[in-house]
Every structure is written in structure tokens, then in C-alpha cells.
Amino acid sequence: MSNSPSDLDTPPFEDVLFSFVCGVMLILVFCFIAKFSFVPAQSKGESVIDTERQLLLAEVKEEAYLNMHTYALVNKDKKIYQVPVQRAMELVVEQYQNKK
């Protein structure tokens, strides 16, 4: 039973197959760990909170828009009125021009 140089250089098929399977398994384990470690989990509770935040944000934006674009009586006794921003800027310019 002589060992030729070609027999010693080539590993048996089982060793190559085992190495390949181990390599594929390591890659799959790495992908599994990466997916669950770096991607935040979102439960149903979090999506409800996100929806509530979006609704609250919409309400705040609507209120801000109304405050900037509508007339209103803030305090009747002190004669404080809410004026749209554009109109308030026009009034300030008029007052400044009248003082000159």
C-alpha cells in the first residue's frame, strides 16, 4: 500500500463536504444573529404608540396653523386679540411708517 503524492495532496471527499457544510452553517448563524441583534423588533404595542403620536402631531400642527392664520379674541377685558401673522406684520409696518 503505497501512498502516491497525488493521494496525499487531495483531502477525502467527506472532509471537503464537512468543511463546506460547516462554512454554510456559520454564515447562516451569523446572518441570524445579525438580523435579531441589529434590527429593532416592533411589536403591536409600539405601532399603536406610533399611531397615537401621529394623531397627536396632526392635532398640534392643526392648532399651530389655526393660531397663525385666524383671528380670535384672547382676553376681552384686557383687549387682547389674536391676529394672523401676515396681518400682524402688515400692521407693524404701517405703524412704523406712520411714526416717520
C-alpha positions as CSV (number, residue, x, y, z in Angstrom):
1,M,0.0,0.0,0.0
2,S,2.0,2.9,-1.3
3,N,0.9,6.5,-0.9
4,S,1.4,8.4,-4.0
5,P,1.9,12.2,-3.9
6,S,-1.5,12.8,-5.5
7,D,-3.3,10.8,-2.8
8,L,-1.6,12.9,0.0
9,D,-2.4,16.3,-1.6
10,T,-6.2,15.7,-2.1
11,P,-8.3,15.5,1.1
12,P,-11.0,12.9,1.3
13,F,-14.4,13.9,-0.1
14,E,-16.0,13.7,3.4
15,D,-13.6,16.3,4.8
16,V,-14.4,18.7,2.0
17,L,-18.1,18.2,2.4
18,F,-17.9,18.6,6.2
19,S,-15.9,21.9,5.8
20,F,-18.4,23.2,3.2
21,V,-21.4,22.4,5.5
22,C,-19.7,24.0,8.5
23,G,-19.0,27.1,6.5
24,V,-22.5,27.4,5.3
25,M,-23.8,26.9,8.9
26,L,-21.5,29.6,10.2
27,I,-22.8,32.0,7.6
28,L,-26.4,31.2,8.5
29,V,-25.8,31.6,12.2
30,F,-24.1,34.9,11.6
31,C,-27.0,36.2,9.5
32,F,-29.5,35.0,12.1
33,I,-27.6,36.8,14.9
34,A,-27.2,40.0,12.8
35,K,-30.9,40.1,12.0
36,F,-32.1,39.9,15.5
37,S,-29.3,41.9,17.1
38,F,-29.3,45.0,14.8
39,V,-32.9,45.2,13.7
40,P,-35.2,46.6,16.4
41,A,-38.3,44.5,17.0
42,Q,-41.6,46.3,16.6
43,S,-44.5,44.9,18.5
44,K,-48.1,45.7,18.0
45,G,-48.0,47.9,21.1
46,E,-45.3,50.1,19.5
47,S,-47.3,50.5,16.3
48,V,-50.3,51.7,18.4
49,I,-48.0,54.2,20.1
50,D,-46.7,55.4,16.7
51,T,-50.3,55.9,15.5
52,E,-51.2,57.8,18.6
53,R,-48.1,60.0,18.2
54,Q,-49.0,60.7,14.6
55,L,-52.5,61.7,15.6
56,L,-51.2,64.0,18.3
57,L,-48.8,65.5,15.8
58,A,-51.6,66.2,13.4
59,E,-53.6,67.9,16.2
60,V,-50.7,70.1,17.2
61,K,-50.0,71.1,13.6
62,E,-53.6,72.0,13.1
63,E,-53.7,74.0,16.2
64,A,-50.5,75.8,15.2
65,Y,-51.9,76.5,11.8
66,L,-55.1,78.0,13.2
67,N,-53.1,80.1,15.7
68,M,-51.1,81.6,12.8
69,H,-53.9,82.1,10.3
70,T,-57.1,83.1,12.2
71,Y,-58.5,86.0,14.2
72,A,-59.6,85.4,17.8
73,L,-60.5,87.2,21.0
74,V,-57.9,86.1,23.6
75,N,-59.0,88.3,26.6
76,K,-61.9,90.7,26.3
77,D,-61.1,92.7,29.5
78,K,-57.5,93.4,28.5
79,K,-58.5,93.8,24.8
80,I,-56.0,91.1,23.6
81,Y,-56.7,89.8,20.2
82,Q,-55.1,87.1,18.1
83,V,-54.2,88.2,14.6
84,P,-52.8,86.2,11.7
85,V,-49.1,86.5,11.3
86,Q,-49.2,88.1,7.9
87,R,-51.7,90.7,9.0
88,A,-49.7,91.4,12.2
89,M,-46.6,92.0,10.0
90,E,-48.6,94.4,7.8
91,L,-49.8,96.3,10.9
92,V,-46.3,96.6,12.3
93,V,-45.0,98.0,9.0
94,E,-47.9,100.5,8.9
95,Q,-47.2,101.7,12.5
96,Y,-43.5,102.0,11.7
97,Q,-44.2,104.1,8.6
98,N,-46.7,106.4,10.4
99,K,-44.1,107.2,13.0
100,K,-41.7,108.6,10.4
